[in-house]
């Protein structure tokens, strides 16, 4: 529920550059999705730390 609302509010503030803002938000989402497994892998396999992250 938070992500669509945040996206709509962000695009509402810059209607003249909605395409660029949407592209930036999408790129940020993909980067966070790419970084999450790498950070979880740093926790090791013998602890619950990766799941907690």
N, C-alpha and C positions, 0 to 999 in steps of 0.2 A: 504494500500500500504506500510505502514511503517513496520508492523510486519513481513511479509514474507521476505522483504529485509534485515531487521536486523537479522533474523534467518539465512538466507543464508550467510551473512557476518560473523556471529559468527561461523557457522559450517565450513566455509572456513579457518578460522584461526587455527582450531584444527582438521585436518582431521584424525589424529590417534585416537582421542577420540570423534568421531562424535556421536556415540550412547549415550555416557554419557552427552555430551553437549545438545543433543536433549532432553534427559530425563529431564535435569535440566531446560531447557527452557519451556518444557511442564508443569512441576511441578509449576514453577513460574506463568505461565498463569492461572492454576487452582487455585492457592492460591489467586491471585489477583481477580479472579472471585468470590471466596468465601468471600473475605473481602469486596468487593464493596457493596453488599446489607446490610451488617451489618453496615457499615459506613453511608450509606444513611438512615438507620432506626434511627440513632441517632439524625437526624435533626428534628424529630417531624413531625406531620401531618398538622400543621396549618401554615407552612411557605413554601416557595419555595426553601429553603436551600437544601433539599435532591436532588431536580432536578438539582440544580446548581452544586452540587458536581459531 
